[in-house]
Amino acid sequence: MKRQRKTWFKSVFGHERDERIEDCPMKKGRKSAGRKRGPLPVGLSDTQRIALAKAKMNRVMDHFLYLLELHANNKFVVYSSLLSQQIPVSYAANAFNIFQKGMHQIEIVRLYALWDSADLQKENIPTVIELIDTDAIIGKLAVEISDHWKKQPMWVLSSASTRERVSAAILREVKAAEFQFGEEQAAKAKVDLKRAIADARAILSSPRLAAIANLRDKHLAHSLAETRRERGGPVPTMKYGDETTLLEDTIPIVEHLYCWVNGTSFSVSDSQEIDDQNAEALWTACKFTIETLKT
């Protein structure tokens, strides 16, 4: 008699996906749980905190770009029926389910890694937030942005012949415009950094992140029957798609932090477009020819 195993989606999210495949019976997977670490050390100077934040944010961006690549592939592997609809009830379906489950799980794990607790050993958003979340440090970062525009050589002074042709009045106007733009950018840096910090703290205290963290601890990273969160009281259940919502909420935070902490703008949408094109080129070219299991 044909049986269908309890799928990853059913066991973890409590309901099935819209698109799923049947396969041969397999053993039920393990569950797991996690741990916490200590806060940031005290006694760091503002200069040290800024330097650490810049270094951490560079690594956060690297991790984030990998996460975007994963998500682009999972649009086809997990969130679409493009591949699953090609696979009938078969022994091959077992292998596909493991592949699909692994891709989904690693995206959740890598997403939560960006939002794990703050610790100097970690390369994540909360650590960067804890390093920069003072008015003094935000002010210093804004000054860095302002000075970049105020102190850089003006294009009209690039050669002696140009300087001879440009009047002193025009040069003063250009310099004043650069100064004003620097002030505007500094003001924008303060606003965007404070918004990113507020949005990040809202995510850190959200039921959605608590649910994702509990699932990661219980089912993906460790093997506990009950997590510390669950021992402390009811914990929200992660819903299918929560990971995508959290990823989308993370994008503007990463963009603002990277821009104003590191002084470098970066278009996440451009990167996503490239990732989507790469994933589409691969997965739309994949065709499965699998014999249906005879019962």
C-alpha positions as CSV (number, residue, x, y, z in Angstrom):
1,M,0.0,0.0,0.0
2,K,1.4,3.4,-0.9
3,R,2.1,5.8,1.9
4,Q,3.3,9.4,2.1
5,R,5.8,10.4,4.7
6,K,5.2,13.4,6.9
7,T,6.9,16.2,5.0
8,W,9.3,18.8,6.4
9,F,6.7,21.5,5.8
10,K,4.0,19.6,7.8
11,S,6.2,18.6,10.7
12,V,7.7,22.1,11.1
13,F,5.0,24.5,10.0
14,G,2.0,22.4,11.0
15,H,0.5,22.5,7.5
16,E,1.4,21.4,4.0
17,R,2.7,23.6,1.2
18,D,0.4,24.4,-1.7
19,E,2.8,22.4,-3.9
20,R,4.2,19.1,-2.6
21,I,5.2,15.7,-4.0
22,E,4.5,12.2,-2.8
23,D,7.4,9.8,-2.3
24,C,8.4,6.5,-0.8
25,P,8.4,6.1,3.1
26,M,11.4,7.5,4.8
27,K,12.5,7.8,8.5
28,K,11.3,10.8,10.4
29,G,13.9,13.6,10.9
30,R,15.5,14.8,14.1
31,K,14.6,18.0,15.9
32,S,16.9,20.5,17.7
33,A,17.4,23.6,19.9
34,G,20.0,26.3,20.6
35,R,21.9,28.5,23.0
36,K,22.7,32.1,23.8
37,R,25.9,34.1,24.2
38,G,27.0,37.1,26.3
39,P,26.7,40.8,25.5
40,L,29.4,43.0,23.9
41,P,32.4,43.9,26.2
42,V,32.5,47.3,27.9
43,G,35.3,49.8,27.7
44,L,35.5,50.1,23.9
45,S,36.2,53.6,22.7
46,D,34.1,55.2,20.0
47,T,36.9,54.9,17.5
48,Q,37.2,51.1,18.3
49,R,33.5,50.6,18.0
50,I,33.3,52.4,14.7
51,A,36.2,50.4,13.3
52,L,34.7,47.1,14.5
53,A,31.3,48.1,13.1
54,K,32.8,48.8,9.7
55,A,34.6,45.4,9.7
56,K,31.5,43.6,10.9
57,M,29.3,45.3,8.3
58,N,31.6,44.3,5.5
59,R,31.2,40.6,6.5
60,V,27.5,41.1,7.1
61,M,27.1,42.3,3.5
62,D,29.0,39.2,2.3
63,H,26.7,36.9,4.3
64,F,23.7,38.8,3.1
65,L,24.6,38.5,-0.6
66,Y,25.0,34.7,-0.2
67,L,21.6,34.7,1.4
68,L,20.1,36.5,-1.5
69,E,21.7,34.0,-3.9
70,L,20.1,31.2,-1.9
71,H,16.7,32.8,-2.0
72,A,16.9,33.3,-5.7
73,N,17.5,29.6,-6.2
74,N,14.8,28.7,-3.7
75,K,12.3,30.6,-5.7
76,F,12.5,27.7,-8.1
77,V,13.5,24.9,-5.8
78,V,11.1,25.6,-2.8
79,Y,8.7,28.3,-3.6
80,S,7.7,27.1,-7.1
81,S,6.3,23.9,-8.6
82,L,8.7,24.2,-11.6
83,L,10.7,21.2,-10.4
84,S,8.4,19.4,-8.0
85,Q,5.7,19.0,-10.7
86,Q,8.1,17.0,-12.8
87,I,8.7,14.4,-10.1
88,P,6.1,11.6,-9.7
89,V,5.6,9.2,-6.8
90,S,9.0,7.5,-7.0
91,Y,12.2,6.6,-5.3
92,A,13.7,9.7,-6.9
93,A,11.1,11.7,-5.0
94,N,12.9,10.8,-1.7
95,A,16.1,12.4,-3.0
96,F,14.3,15.5,-4.3
97,N,12.5,16.0,-0.9
98,I,15.9,15.9,0.9
99,F,17.4,18.3,-1.6
100,Q,14.4,20.7,-1.4
101,K,14.3,20.4,2.4
102,G,18.0,21.1,2.7
103,M,17.8,24.2,0.5
104,H,14.9,25.6,2.5
105,Q,16.5,24.9,5.8
106,I,19.9,26.4,5.0
107,E,18.1,29.6,3.9
108,I,16.3,29.8,7.3
109,V,19.6,29.1,9.1
110,R,21.6,31.7,7.2
111,L,18.8,34.2,7.6
112,Y,18.6,33.8,11.3
113,A,22.4,34.0,11.6
114,L,22.1,37.6,10.5
115,W,19.7,38.2,13.4
116,D,21.3,36.1,16.1
117,S,22.3,37.8,19.4
118,A,25.0,40.5,19.5
119,D,28.5,39.2,20.2
120,L,31.9,40.4,19.0
121,Q,32.5,36.9,17.7
122,K,29.5,37.1,15.4
123,E,29.1,38.9,12.1
124,N,25.5,39.9,12.2
125,I,23.2,42.9,12.3
126,P,22.5,43.1,16.1
127,T,26.3,43.3,16.7
128,V,26.6,46.2,14.4
129,I,23.6,47.9,16.0
130,E,25.1,47.5,19.5
131,L,28.4,48.9,18.3
132,I,26.9,52.1,16.8
133,D,23.8,52.8,18.8
134,T,24.8,56.0,20.5
135,D,24.3,59.6,19.5
136,A,28.0,60.3,19.7
137,I,28.9,57.4,17.3
138,I,26.1,58.2,14.9
139,G,27.3,61.8,14.9
140,K,30.9,60.8,14.1
141,L,29.7,58.6,11.3
142,A,27.8,61.5,9.9
143,V,30.9,63.7,10.1
144,E,32.8,61.1,8.1
145,I,30.2,61.4,5.4
146,S,30.2,65.2,5.5
147,D,34.0,65.4,5.4
148,H,34.1,63.1,2.4
149,W,32.3,65.7,0.3
150,K,33.7,68.8,1.9
151,K,37.4,67.8,1.7
152,Q,37.6,65.9,-1.6
153,P,39.3,67.8,-4.5
154,M,36.9,69.5,-6.8
155,W,36.8,68.5,-10.4
156,V,37.3,72.1,-11.6
157,L,40.7,72.1,-9.8
158,S,42.0,69.1,-11.6
159,S,44.5,71.0,-13.7
160,A,46.3,74.3,-13.7
161,S,44.8,75.4,-17.0
162,T,41.3,74.9,-15.6
163,R,42.1,76.9,-12.5
164,E,43.2,79.8,-14.7
165,R,40.0,79.8,-16.6
166,V,37.6,79.6,-13.6
167,S,37.0,82.7,-11.6
168,A,37.4,82.8,-7.8
169,A,33.7,83.5,-7.5
170,I,32.7,80.3,-9.3
171,L,35.2,78.3,-7.3
172,R,33.6,79.6,-4.1
173,E,30.2,78.7,-5.4
174,V,31.3,75.2,-6.2
175,K,32.9,74.8,-2.9
176,A,29.8,76.0,-1.1
177,A,27.7,73.6,-3.1
178,E,30.0,70.7,-2.1
179,F,29.8,71.9,1.5
180,Q,26.0,72.0,1.4
181,F,25.8,68.6,-0.2
182,G,28.0,67.2,2.6
183,E,25.8,68.7,5.2
184,E,22.7,67.2,3.6
185,Q,24.3,63.8,3.3
186,A,25.4,63.9,7.0
187,A,21.8,64.8,8.0
188,K,20.5,61.9,5.9
189,A,23.0,59.5,7.5
190,K,21.7,60.4,10.9
191,V,18.1,59.8,9.9
192,D,18.8,56.6,8.0
193,L,21.0,55.1,10.8
194,K,18.4,55.9,13.5
195,R,15.7,54.4,11.3
196,A,17.8,51.3,10.6
197,I,18.5,50.9,14.3
198,A,14.8,51.3,15.3
199,D,13.7,48.9,12.6
200,A,16.3,46.3,13.6
201,R,15.2,46.5,17.2
202,A,11.6,46.1,16.2
203,I,12.5,43.0,14.3
204,L,14.6,41.7,17.3
205,S,11.5,42.0,19.6
206,S,9.0,40.7,17.0
207,P,7.0,37.4,17.3
208,R,8.1,36.5,13.8
209,L,11.8,36.5,14.7
210,A,11.1,34.6,17.9
211,A,9.2,31.9,15.9
212,I,12.1,31.6,13.3
213,A,14.7,31.5,16.1
214,N,12.8,28.8,17.9
215,L,12.4,26.7,14.8
216,R,16.1,27.1,14.0
217,D,17.1,26.1,17.5
218,K,14.7,23.2,17.8
219,H,14.7,21.7,14.3
220,L,17.8,22.8,12.6
221,A,20.7,23.6,14.8
222,H,20.3,21.3,17.9
223,S,18.3,18.3,19.1
224,L,16.1,19.2,22.0
225,A,12.5,18.1,22.8
226,E,11.9,21.6,24.2
227,T,13.8,24.8,23.7
228,R,14.7,27.4,26.4
229,R,12.1,29.7,24.9
230,E,9.4,27.1,25.2
231,R,10.3,26.4,28.8
232,G,9.8,30.1,29.4
233,G,6.3,30.2,28.0
234,P,4.4,29.9,24.8
235,V,6.4,30.6,21.6
236,P,4.8,31.6,18.3
237,T,4.9,29.0,15.5
238,M,6.8,30.0,12.4
239,K,4.6,30.1,9.4
240,Y,5.6,29.2,5.9
241,G,6.8,32.4,4.2
242,D,7.9,34.1,7.4
243,E,11.4,33.7,6.2
244,T,10.7,35.6,3.0
245,T,9.0,38.5,4.9
246,L,11.9,38.8,7.3
247,L,14.4,38.8,4.3
248,E,12.5,41.6,2.7
249,D,12.4,43.6,5.9
250,T,16.2,43.1,6.3
251,I,17.1,44.6,2.9
252,P,16.6,48.3,3.7
253,I,18.4,47.8,7.1
254,V,21.4,46.3,5.5
255,E,21.5,48.9,2.7
256,H,21.3,51.8,5.2
257,L,23.9,50.3,7.6
258,Y,26.3,49.5,4.8
259,C,25.9,52.9,3.2
260,W,26.4,55.1,6.3
261,V,28.7,52.9,8.4
262,N,31.0,52.0,5.6
263,G,30.4,55.0,3.4
264,T,29.6,52.8,0.4
265,S,26.3,52.7,-1.4
266,F,25.2,49.3,-2.8
267,S,22.1,48.4,-4.8
268,V,20.6,45.2,-3.4
269,S,18.0,45.2,-6.2
270,D,20.7,45.1,-8.8
271,S,22.3,42.1,-7.1
272,Q,18.9,40.4,-6.8
273,E,18.3,40.8,-10.5
274,I,21.6,39.1,-11.3
275,D,20.9,36.3,-8.8
276,D,17.4,35.8,-10.3
277,Q,18.9,35.6,-13.8
278,N,21.5,33.1,-12.8
279,A,18.9,30.9,-11.0
280,E,16.5,31.1,-13.8
281,A,19.1,30.1,-16.3
282,L,19.8,26.9,-14.4
283,W,16.5,25.7,-13.1
284,T,14.4,26.4,-16.1
285,A,16.8,24.3,-18.1
286,C,16.5,21.3,-15.7
287,K,14.2,18.6,-17.0
288,F,13.5,15.4,-15.1
289,T,12.4,12.1,-16.7
290,I,11.5,9.8,-13.8
291,E,9.6,6.5,-13.9
292,T,6.6,6.5,-11.7
293,L,6.7,3.9,-8.9
294,K,4.4,1.0,-9.6
295,T,2.2,-0.2,-6.8
